[in-house]
Amino acid sequence: MTAAHSTPRTSDHDWWRAAVVYQVYVRSFADSDGDGVGDLGGIRQRLPYLRDLGVDALWLTPFYTSPQIDGGYDVADYRDVDPLFGSLTDFDAMITDAHALGLRIIVDLVPNHTSSAHSWFTAALAAGPGSPERQRYLFADGRGVNGELPPNDWESIFGGPAWTRLPDGQWYLHLFDPAQPDLNWRHPQVRAEFEDVLRFWLDRGVDGFRIDVAHGMIKAEGLPDVGFSSMTTGRRQSELLGKGRLPYFDQDEVHDIYRAWRPILDSYPGGRMAVAEAWAETPQRLARYIGPDELHQAFSFDFLDATWSADSFRKVIDTALAESTIVGAPTTWVLSNHDRQRHVTRYGDGEVGLRRARAAALLMLALPGSTYLYQGEELGLPEVLDLPDALRQDPAFLRTGESRDGCRVPIPWSGELAPYGFGPAGSALSWLPAPATWRALSVAAQTGTPGSTLELYRAALRIRHEHPALATAAGPVTWQEAGPGLLAFSRCADDAVLTCVVNLSGAPARIDGYGHPVVASADLTAQDAGHVLPVDAAAWFERR
């Protein structure tokens, strides 16, 4: 045995410490009105499915009024629902039903930038250079003899320059699409506006916020150059994300914003929380976003990036648990999300990828802390790699050729033909087409089917909630001695010990001494007093 890590016990106020949160990409979850696009009514209809799956909370991607240039992450009105998704009345009905079913709701907040259709930005364009309206964004004069060059060498995360020039000669900053102008977070009106937006949704009953680009609101004074660009070196600045310092990310002043937000969250009952999508060059800098006076959690993407090896997973888990001990908050485990290729495909696609994805799910769900599932991973969905270019809607696609659309294809619910029950009978085709192979992966096809990925998730989530060693964020992780290519750790509470074993060795492995199996990602074979764990498989064993 080796060193153990532990985290504090949970209460209703800190429910998020051990929660399983299900990310709903609203456009692609369920369509209630038949227009081919998911909506709040569709979520409301499918809430019993999520309750029965065994999750604790839903994280909803943006559903606010938006031109939908970047899937709703270009917000034109932070206090209303886009008609594409319904209305505020629909939101209120959905959250009421969710709470009645014991499900909490986390909403996406997008504070780094607005839509270019936001009333503030249209006013800034109309008012002209030097106006008070432009002070709420980051406008600047260009360089060169006639200001024909961008103010600095900053690049958009979506590719190309991060500046667009207007007919009046000034440039405005957009770290993403030109339709997403960056706000000036040194302006008091901006800060006051978002504090009011927080209260608006907290008053409607939301349980938390996922903060988009949480590291990006403050830019370095003077807007200094990075010092290199893809135009001169062929190396994109975004390659430094999470690995180095950039003058437009992770500036010290950003923490002042969260220190102002935390008292607002704490003033509401029921454990309202916030989780940061933040990238920083060191674990120490990332840890600064978390604490009793700032945010509750920050996503850890290292687990998602781990390679399929025992050494890689062990290193990532040890590092994350050590960091969580330092900040006094549990880590967050994630395998997929709306911005990354689905892990079935990352792990090799096909049968190999699915086998590994199922094993990774048991590994993740056995760890202490909170877990964020991405819709459809409980069905074993792979990335859709062959979408026609004409149907792709990711704004990064036209700039870089890279597209996130493949992980955003609407999930299959039932039936033999696409869109597989995504909407009511007679609905329009879904906004992105699902492949023919998905009929075997639908919720209906997998429900009640022994060995299906859906039933594996349901079983694992039920055990996670019921087993004393897994039911809270408490309980140390104790690594067990295991053979080469095997990963084994135990968690215990009272007289119950649960051990997770993952076989990444490339050959079947004999497992004994950990008790009897309670769930496994592949069929185990009994051998003498133990069991044989297949290649790329995981199992939980219990001993009392």
ZALUM-55035 format. One record per residue (C-alpha): x, z, y; residue number from 1. Coordinates in nm, 4 decimals. Layout:
% ZALUM-55035
X  Z  Y  NUM
...
//
This chain:
% ZALUM-55035
0.0000  0.0000  0.0000  1
0.1043  -0.0576  0.3607  2
0.0026  0.0616  0.7045  3
-0.3663  0.0917  0.7889  4
-0.5544  -0.0047  1.1050  5
-0.8794  0.1500  1.2213  6
-1.1365  0.1129  1.4995  7
-1.3937  0.3568  1.6396  8
-1.7365  0.4090  1.4880  9
-2.0357  0.2326  1.6416  10
-2.3540  0.3572  1.7990  11
-2.6594  0.1764  1.9329  12
-2.4872  0.1651  2.2715  13
-2.1847  -0.0106  2.1248  14
-2.3713  -0.2215  1.8692  15
-2.1422  -0.5137  1.9485  16
-1.8403  -0.3478  1.7877  17
-1.9431  -0.4496  1.4355  18
-2.2053  -0.7137  1.5129  19
-2.2396  -1.0496  1.3435  20
-2.3246  -1.2904  1.6260  21
-2.4663  -1.6353  1.5519  22
-2.3823  -1.9050  1.8042  23
-2.6767  -2.1334  1.8782  24
-2.5834  -2.4675  2.0310  25
-2.9264  -2.5048  2.1870  26
-2.9392  -2.8876  2.1886  27
-2.8692  -2.8975  1.8156  28
-3.0465  -2.6005  1.6580  29
-3.4193  -2.6781  1.6409  30
-3.6552  -2.9085  1.8322  31
-4.0080  -2.7796  1.8930  32
-4.1521  -3.0666  2.0995  33
-4.0272  -3.3706  1.9085  34
-3.8081  -3.5271  2.1754  35
-3.4968  -3.5169  1.9553  36
-3.3280  -3.2349  2.1483  37
-3.3228  -2.8679  2.0498  38
-3.4959  -2.6217  2.2789  39
-3.5955  -2.2587  2.3304  40
-3.9235  -2.3114  2.1459  41
-3.7288  -2.4327  1.8457  42
-3.5102  -2.1228  1.8515  43
-3.8207  -1.9055  1.8720  44
-3.9716  -2.0760  1.5654  45
-3.6536  -2.0244  1.3634  46
-3.5901  -1.6598  1.4543  47
-3.7181  -1.5351  1.1151  48
-3.4563  -1.7528  0.9446  49
-3.1823  -1.5857  1.1494  50
-3.3213  -1.2393  1.0785  51
-3.3276  -1.3163  0.7062  52
-2.9763  -1.4603  0.7225  53
-2.8650  -1.1153  0.8331  54
-2.7141  -1.1657  1.1779  55
-2.7405  -0.9095  1.4552  56
-2.7405  -1.1224  1.7685  57
-2.7602  -1.4800  1.8956  58
-2.5275  -1.6348  2.1512  59
-2.7085  -1.9201  2.3264  60
-2.5119  -2.2012  2.4885  61
-2.6302  -2.2934  2.8419  62
-2.9980  -2.3809  2.8788  63
-3.0017  -2.3701  3.2600  64
-3.1065  -2.6532  3.4912  65
-2.8370  -2.9171  3.4553  66
-2.7707  -3.2929  3.4628  67
-2.6217  -3.2390  3.1128  68
-2.2957  -3.4167  3.1900  69
-2.1115  -3.1563  2.9811  70
-2.3827  -3.0319  2.7496  71
-2.5224  -2.7886  3.0057  72
-2.1880  -2.6397  3.1098  73
-2.2509  -2.8150  3.4419  74
-2.5096  -2.5787  3.5899  75
-2.7279  -2.6818  3.8836  76
-2.9459  -2.3685  3.8896  77
-2.8340  -2.0455  3.7213  78
-3.1788  -1.8831  3.7462  79
-3.3968  -2.1395  3.5736  80
-3.4363  -2.3231  3.2430  81
-3.3821  -2.6965  3.2278  82
-3.7113  -2.8717  3.1386  83
-3.5218  -3.0321  2.8486  84
-3.5169  -2.6865  2.6870  85
-3.8447  -2.5399  2.8125  86
-3.9204  -2.2911  3.0873  87
-3.8577  -1.9319  3.1896  88
-4.1849  -1.8478  3.0163  89
-4.0424  -1.9940  2.6962  90
-3.7261  -1.7906  2.7411  91
-3.9228  -1.4690  2.7914  92
-4.1316  -1.5361  2.4810  93
-3.8221  -1.6154  2.2770  94
-3.6343  -1.3007  2.3776  95
-3.9443  -1.0849  2.3211  96
-3.9788  -1.2191  1.9674  97
-3.6058  -1.1827  1.9045  98
-3.6079  -0.8179  2.0052  99
-3.9158  -0.7553  1.7904  100
-3.7188  -0.8902  1.4937  101
-3.4174  -0.6723  1.5730  102
-3.2082  -0.9593  1.7127  103
-3.0166  -0.9308  2.0395  104
-2.9577  -1.2190  2.2798  105
-2.6279  -1.3106  2.4457  106
-2.6365  -1.5929  2.7014  107
-2.3560  -1.8163  2.8223  108
-2.2458  -1.7648  3.1832  109
-2.0471  -2.0433  3.3505  110
-1.8813  -1.8956  3.6616  111
-1.5699  -2.1122  3.7046  112
-1.7586  -2.4166  3.8280  113
-2.1066  -2.5467  3.9073  114
-2.2628  -2.8864  3.8636  115
-2.2033  -3.1378  4.1397  116
-2.5853  -3.1360  4.1606  117
-2.5886  -2.7658  4.2592  118
-2.7410  -2.7114  4.6023  119
-2.4194  -2.5510  4.7263  120
-2.2131  -2.8574  4.6424  121
-2.4580  -3.1089  4.7833  122
-2.4599  -2.9017  5.1040  123
-2.0797  -2.9024  5.1057  124
-2.0690  -3.2805  5.0774  125
-2.3175  -3.3186  5.3614  126
-2.1448  -3.0675  5.5902  127
-1.8030  -3.2309  5.5884  128
-1.4419  -3.1091  5.6163  129
-1.3820  -2.7638  5.7615  130
-1.7435  -2.6523  5.7245  131
-1.8473  -2.3095  5.5935  132
-2.0306  -2.4845  5.3102  133
-1.7043  -2.6255  5.1771  134
-1.5416  -2.2834  5.1710  135
-1.7425  -2.1928  4.8611  136
-1.5508  -2.4578  4.6641  137
-1.1884  -2.5678  4.6586  138
-1.1559  -2.8594  4.8995  139
-0.8144  -2.9636  5.0280  140
-0.6432  -3.2403  5.2173  141
-0.4306  -3.4776  5.0167  142
-0.0595  -3.5404  5.0268  143
0.1120  -3.8601  5.1299  144
0.1148  -4.0400  5.4639  145
-0.2630  -4.0745  5.4781  146
-0.3641  -3.8042  5.2338  147
-0.3973  -4.0620  4.9602  148
-0.2312  -3.8423  4.6958  149
-0.3960  -3.5396  4.5289  150
-0.3139  -3.1995  4.6833  151
-0.1032  -3.1045  4.3771  152
-0.0229  -3.2121  4.0230  153
-0.2983  -3.0190  3.8447  154
-0.4682  -3.1912  3.5511  155
-0.8197  -3.1697  3.4159  156
-0.8645  -3.0094  3.0740  157
-1.0651  -3.3223  2.9945  158
-0.7707  -3.5459  3.0862  159
-0.6618  -3.7139  3.4086  160
-0.6188  -3.5528  3.7523  161
-0.8097  -3.2377  3.8420  162
-0.8876  -3.3735  4.1896  163
-1.1397  -3.6290  4.3161  164
-1.1234  -3.7781  4.6656  165
-1.4325  -3.8137  4.8815  166
-1.5050  -4.0925  5.1318  167
-1.4251  -3.8510  5.4166  168
-1.0685  -3.8198  5.2847  169
-1.0759  -3.4680  5.1412  170
-1.0256  -3.3869  4.7751  171
-1.2138  -3.1320  4.5621  172
-1.0886  -2.9493  4.2520  173
-1.2491  -2.9824  3.9095  174
-1.0546  -2.8418  3.6157  175
-1.3049  -3.0162  3.3898  176
-1.5255  -3.3171  3.4693  177
-1.5624  -3.4450  3.8289  178
-1.9282  -3.3410  3.7937  179
-1.8062  -2.9774  3.7597  180
-1.6473  -2.8708  4.0903  181
-1.4570  -2.5410  4.0798  182
-1.5839  -2.2519  4.2885  183
-1.3693  -2.0551  4.5324  184
-1.3866  -1.7040  4.3901  185
-1.2104  -1.5581  4.6924  186
-1.5274  -1.6275  4.8912  187
-1.7574  -1.3226  4.9135  188
-2.0735  -1.5347  4.8825  189
-1.9592  -1.6615  4.5441  190
-1.8990  -1.3107  4.4157  191
-2.2305  -1.1830  4.5479  192
-2.4153  -1.4799  4.3989  193
-2.2927  -1.4196  4.0454  194
-2.3523  -1.0470  4.0617  195
-2.7119  -1.1344  4.1444  196
-2.7229  -1.3886  3.8579  197
-2.6086  -1.1158  3.6177  198
-2.8905  -0.8894  3.7318  199
-3.1455  -1.1713  3.7066  200
-3.0824  -1.2200  3.3342  201
-3.0284  -0.8506  3.2606  202
-3.3689  -0.7849  3.4152  203
-3.5136  -1.0412  3.1724  204
-3.3701  -0.8419  2.8828  205
-3.0536  -1.0227  2.7775  206
-2.8154  -0.8022  2.5811  207
-2.4903  -0.9627  2.6853  208
-2.2958  -1.2537  2.8295  209
-2.0339  -1.4877  2.6919  210
-1.8129  -1.5692  2.9910  211
-1.7054  -1.9333  2.9893  212
-1.3474  -1.9984  3.1105  213
-1.3198  -1.6283  3.1918  214
-0.9519  -1.6692  3.2805  215
-1.0059  -1.9484  3.5300  216
-1.1905  -1.8324  3.8387  217
-0.8896  -1.7410  4.0545  218
-0.6281  -2.0007  4.1455  219
-0.2801  -1.9160  4.2727  220
-0.2472  -1.8891  4.6510  221
-0.1290  -2.2104  4.8077  222
-0.2330  -2.4172  4.5031  223
0.1272  -2.4718  4.3860  224
0.2326  -2.7524  4.1509  225
0.2640  -2.6900  3.7790  226
0.5854  -2.8915  3.7874  227
0.5058  -3.1530  3.5261  228
0.2188  -3.3778  3.4292  229
0.1201  -3.6158  3.1542  230
0.1875  -3.9036  3.3932  231
0.5566  -3.8149  3.4261  232
0.6381  -3.6484  3.0931  233
0.3642  -3.7545  2.8519  234
0.2944  -3.3851  2.7970  235
-0.0490  -3.2602  2.9009  236
-0.0665  -2.9370  3.0975  237
-0.3477  -2.8202  2.8688  238
-0.0884  -2.7910  2.5907  239
0.0245  -2.4736  2.7706  240
-0.3195  -2.3166  2.7332  241
-0.2603  -1.9756  2.5807  242
0.1144  -2.0411  2.5546  243
0.2417  -2.0371  2.9134  244
0.1547  -1.9695  3.2747  245
-0.0530  -2.2120  3.4766  246
-0.1304  -2.1579  3.8458  247
-0.4994  -2.2178  3.7845  248
-0.5469  -1.9805  3.4890  249
-0.5072  -1.6069  3.4172  250
-0.4243  -1.4962  3.7710  251
-0.4115  -1.1212  3.8273  252
-0.6963  -1.1204  4.0819  253
-0.9446  -1.2354  3.8184  254
-0.9625  -0.8778  3.6939  255
-1.1120  -0.7638  4.0244  256
-1.4170  -0.9740  3.9379  257
-1.4718  -0.8025  3.6049  258
-1.4144  -0.4582  3.7514  259
-1.7070  -0.5372  3.9834  260
-1.9224  -0.6651  3.6971  261
-1.8743  -0.3750  3.4566  262
-2.0749  -0.1187  3.6595  263
-2.3623  -0.3675  3.6717  264
-2.3636  -0.4002  3.2936  265
-2.3301  -0.0250  3.2480  266
-2.6272  0.0404  3.4777  267
-2.8655  -0.1128  3.2230  268
-2.9680  0.0688  2.9024  269
-2.9063  -0.0448  2.5470  270
-2.5398  -0.1370  2.5479  271
-2.5297  -0.4552  2.7582  272
-2.1973  -0.6275  2.6974  273
-1.9755  -0.9216  2.7883  274
-1.7264  -1.1189  2.5820  275
-1.4599  -1.3348  2.7452  276
-1.3565  -1.6831  2.6483  277
-1.0077  -1.6267  2.7844  278
-0.6657  -1.7733  2.7170  279
-0.3465  -1.5934  2.8155  280
0.0195  -1.6479  2.7368  281
0.0705  -1.3092  2.5679  282
-0.1486  -1.0638  2.3759  283
-0.0733  -0.8077  2.6457  284
-0.2184  -1.0291  2.9178  285
-0.5242  -1.1107  2.7074  286
-0.5779  -0.7395  2.6462  287
-0.6143  -0.6844  3.0214  288
-0.9599  -0.8456  3.0098  289
-1.0856  -0.5672  2.7818  290
-1.1444  -0.2059  2.8711  291
-1.3887  0.0563  2.9962  292
-1.3701  -0.0893  3.3481  293
-1.3715  -0.4612  3.2597  294
-1.5164  -0.6640  2.9705  295
-1.6038  -0.5398  2.6241  296
-1.4410  -0.8083  2.4139  297
-1.2328  -1.1243  2.4321  298
-1.2367  -1.3981  2.1734  299
-0.9338  -1.4119  1.9483  300
-0.8774  -1.7735  1.8467  301
-0.5674  -1.7062  1.6370  302
-0.7796  -1.6478  1.3260  303
-0.9406  -1.9874  1.3755  304
-0.5954  -2.1441  1.4112  305
-0.4413  -1.9784  1.1040  306
-0.3104  -2.2168  0.8404  307
-0.4295  -2.1956  0.4801  308
-0.1667  -1.9514  0.3581  309
-0.1528  -1.5810  0.2841  310
0.1372  -1.5296  0.5249  311
-0.0435  -1.6979  0.8141  312
-0.3664  -1.5018  0.7687  313
-0.1792  -1.1743  0.7160  314
0.0198  -1.2202  1.0360  315
-0.2872  -1.3099  1.2415  316
-0.4932  -1.0192  1.1061  317
-0.2150  -0.7634  1.1563  318
-0.1559  -0.8804  1.5123  319
-0.5247  -0.8789  1.6027  320
-0.5842  -0.5324  1.4576  321
-0.2807  -0.3910  1.6324  322
-0.4008  -0.5336  1.9633  323
-0.7500  -0.3954  1.9118  324
-0.6020  -0.0504  1.8576  325
-0.4154  -0.0735  2.1878  326
-0.7226  -0.1627  2.3942  327
-0.9698  0.0528  2.2012  328
-1.2013  -0.2390  2.1307  329
-1.2629  -0.4236  1.8043  330
-1.1326  -0.7721  1.7601  331
-1.3566  -1.0772  1.7320  332
-1.3239  -1.3051  1.4311  333
-1.4272  -1.6694  1.4504  334
-1.3768  -1.9756  1.2289  335
-1.5657  -2.2457  1.4223  336
-1.7463  -2.3033  1.7507  337
-1.8906  -2.5828  1.9640  338
-1.5468  -2.6824  2.0969  339
-1.3515  -2.6992  1.7706  340
-1.3635  -2.9078  1.4559  341
-1.5681  -2.7380  1.1841  342
-1.3468  -2.5414  0.9474  343
-1.4707  -2.7169  0.6323  344
-1.2975  -3.0267  0.7678  345
-0.9964  -2.8424  0.9098  346
-0.9320  -2.6918  0.5666  347
-0.9188  -3.0298  0.3945  348
-1.2773  -3.1614  0.3992  349
-1.4729  -3.2469  0.0871  350
-1.4755  -3.0083  -0.2081  351
-1.1409  -2.8523  -0.1140  352
-1.2485  -2.7865  0.2430  353
-1.5799  -2.6331  0.1390  354
-1.4147  -2.4142  -0.1248  355
-1.1688  -2.2805  0.1322  356
-1.4365  -2.2380  0.3980  357
-1.6436  -2.0216  0.1637  358
-1.3399  -1.8068  0.0838  359
-1.2510  -1.7757  0.4527  360
-1.6049  -1.6557  0.5254  361
-1.5689  -1.3655  0.2828  362
-1.2284  -1.2834  0.4275  363
-1.3660  -1.2797  0.7811  364
-1.6795  -1.0820  0.7016  365
-1.4793  -0.8091  0.5264  366
-1.2655  -0.7387  0.8341  367
-1.3518  -0.4657  1.0861  368
-1.4835  -0.5703  1.4244  369
-1.7364  -0.8297  1.5264  370
-1.7809  -1.1761  1.3791  371
-1.9042  -1.4880  1.5556  372
-2.0600  -1.7515  1.3285  373
-2.1230  -2.1061  1.4475  374
-2.4579  -2.2555  1.3581  375
-2.4459  -2.4536  1.0352  376
-2.1353  -2.2907  0.8945  377
-2.3640  -2.0911  0.6667  378
-2.4678  -2.4297  0.5234  379
-2.1109  -2.5448  0.4704  380
-2.1469  -2.8304  0.7178  381
-1.8392  -3.0475  0.7694  382
-1.7401  -3.2246  1.0906  383
-1.9129  -3.5593  1.1386  384
-1.6146  -3.7890  1.1878  385
-1.7835  -4.1296  1.2003  386
-2.0229  -4.1035  1.4933  387
-2.0513  -4.4382  1.6736  388
-1.8619  -4.4304  2.0020  389
-2.1722  -4.5447  2.1871  390
-2.3546  -4.2253  2.0862  391
-2.0841  -3.9780  2.1814  392
-2.1704  -3.7658  2.4855  393
-1.8662  -3.5406  2.5269  394
-1.7254  -3.6157  2.8764  395
-1.3728  -3.5672  2.7424  396
-1.4171  -3.8685  2.5137  397
-1.3904  -4.1318  2.7862  398
-1.0821  -3.9655  2.9343  399
-0.8844  -3.8731  2.6240  400
-1.0509  -4.0322  2.3228  401
-1.1051  -3.6825  2.1851  402
-1.4619  -3.5755  2.1165  403
-1.6351  -3.2505  2.0296  404
-1.9582  -3.4272  1.9333  405
-1.8786  -3.4141  1.5612  406
-1.9369  -3.0382  1.5450  407
-2.2538  -3.0614  1.7558  408
-2.4698  -3.2760  1.5274  409
-2.8133  -3.1101  1.4810  410
-2.8296  -2.8944  1.1713  411
-3.0486  -2.9987  0.8739  412
-3.3527  -2.7887  0.7907  413
-3.5445  -2.9789  0.5221  414
-3.6462  -3.3152  0.3816  415
-3.4835  -3.6223  0.2349  416
-3.4305  -3.8235  0.5529  417
-3.2608  -3.7564  0.8863  418
-3.3187  -3.5706  1.1100  419
-3.4041  -3.3326  0.8215  420
-3.6807  -3.1285  0.9786  421
-3.4961  -3.0805  1.3055  422
-3.8277  -3.1390  1.4848  423
-4.1952  -3.1645  1.3913  424
-4.3277  -3.4540  1.1856  425
-4.3143  -3.7823  1.3752  426
-4.0368  -3.6635  1.6078  427
-3.7872  -3.8879  1.7779  428
-3.4489  -3.9224  1.6116  429
-3.2139  -3.6369  1.6956  430
-2.9823  -3.6872  1.9929  431
-2.6900  -3.7212  1.7512  432
-2.7541  -3.8581  1.3998  433
-2.6985  -3.6465  1.0896  434
-2.5340  -3.8191  0.7906  435
-2.7190  -3.8975  0.4700  436
-2.5032  -3.6506  0.2765  437
-2.6565  -3.3620  0.4685  438
-2.9866  -3.3713  0.2823  439
-2.8167  -3.1708  0.0049  440
-2.6925  -2.9191  0.2632  441
-3.0241  -2.8447  0.4343  442
-3.1664  -2.4951  0.4615  443
-3.4498  -2.5874  0.2246  444
-3.2152  -2.7414  -0.0325  445
-2.9914  -2.4347  -0.0386  446
-3.2499  -2.1574  -0.0124  447
-3.2816  -1.9812  -0.3465  448
-3.0165  -2.2022  -0.5048  449
-2.7644  -1.9851  -0.6918  450
-2.4121  -2.0454  -0.5705  451
-2.5135  -2.2294  -0.2528  452
-2.3193  -2.1582  0.0642  453
-2.6325  -2.0324  0.2378  454
-2.7003  -1.7800  -0.0385  455
-2.3340  -1.6742  -0.0299  456
-2.3624  -1.5948  0.3416  457
-2.6917  -1.4127  0.2913  458
-2.5440  -1.1996  0.0145  459
-2.2248  -1.1232  0.2064  460
-2.4110  -1.0326  0.5258  461
-2.6487  -0.8057  0.3337  462
-2.3563  -0.6233  0.1718  463
-2.1741  -0.6034  0.5048  464
-2.4726  -0.4251  0.6568  465
-2.5431  -0.1979  0.3607  466
-2.2024  -0.1058  0.2221  467
-2.0626  0.2091  0.3874  468
-1.7108  0.0660  0.3970  469
-1.8225  -0.2395  0.5971  470
-2.1331  -0.1304  0.7844  471
-1.9536  -0.0178  1.1002  472
-1.6376  -0.1010  1.2895  473
-1.4871  0.2127  1.1406  474
-1.2725  0.2271  0.8302  475
-0.9061  0.1331  0.8131  476
-0.7740  -0.1900  0.6687  477
-0.5236  -0.1011  0.3984  478
-0.3201  -0.3848  0.2566  479
-0.2765  -0.3878  -0.1191  480
0.0179  -0.5149  -0.3156  481
-0.0762  -0.8535  -0.4600  482
0.0959  -1.1468  -0.6194  483
0.2456  -1.4418  -0.4292  484
-0.0163  -1.6341  -0.2352  485
-0.2739  -1.3567  -0.2709  486
-0.4220  -1.1596  0.0176  487
-0.5797  -0.8233  -0.0668  488
-0.6955  -0.5361  0.1522  489
-0.9278  -0.2412  0.1110  490
-1.1693  -0.0605  0.3386  491
-1.3223  0.2726  0.2505  492
-1.5848  0.5163  0.3691  493
-1.6835  0.8419  0.2028  494
-1.6291  0.7768  -0.1699  495
-1.6793  0.3981  -0.1540  496
-1.3880  0.1543  -0.1537  497
-1.4359  -0.2186  -0.1048  498
-1.1446  -0.4556  -0.1623  499
-1.1337  -0.8178  -0.0496  500
-0.9033  -1.0495  -0.2457  501
-0.8333  -1.4101  -0.1444  502
-0.6456  -1.6532  -0.3665  503
-0.4377  -1.8926  -0.1550  504
-0.1705  -1.9364  -0.4225  505
-0.2641  -2.2774  -0.5598  506
-0.3304  -2.1444  -0.9123  507
-0.5927  -1.9161  -1.0729  508
-0.4990  -1.5489  -1.0416  509
-0.5789  -1.2483  -1.2585  510
-0.7277  -0.9609  -1.0594  511
-0.7764  -0.6085  -1.1872  512
-0.7747  -0.2496  -1.0704  513
-1.0126  -0.2935  -0.7770  514
-1.3412  -0.2185  -0.9522  515
-1.6344  -0.4460  -1.0214  516
-1.7114  -0.7626  -0.8206  517
-2.0050  -0.7514  -0.5769  518
-1.9812  -1.1033  -0.4318  519
-1.7498  -1.4008  -0.4821  520
-1.7130  -1.7431  -0.3263  521
-1.6620  -1.9033  -0.6713  522
-1.7439  -1.8018  -1.0273  523
-1.5141  -1.5354  -1.1700  524
-1.4065  -1.5304  -1.5337  525
-1.3812  -1.1947  -1.7082  526
-1.0469  -1.1363  -1.8774  527
-0.9622  -0.8109  -2.0521  528
-1.0289  -0.5362  -1.7980  529
-1.0097  -0.7684  -1.4978  530
-1.1177  -1.1078  -1.3714  531
-0.9642  -1.4469  -1.3016  532
-1.0090  -1.5552  -0.9395  533
-1.0089  -1.9363  -0.9040  534
-0.7929  -2.1308  -0.6594  535
-0.9096  -2.1153  -0.2957  536
-1.1602  -1.8411  -0.3717  537
-1.2326  -1.4906  -0.2470  538
-1.4176  -1.1932  -0.3940  539
-1.5190  -0.8438  -0.2920  540
-1.4654  -0.5634  -0.5457  541
-1.6158  -0.2158  -0.5258  542
-1.4829  0.1100  -0.6626  543
-1.6485  0.4474  -0.6126  544
//
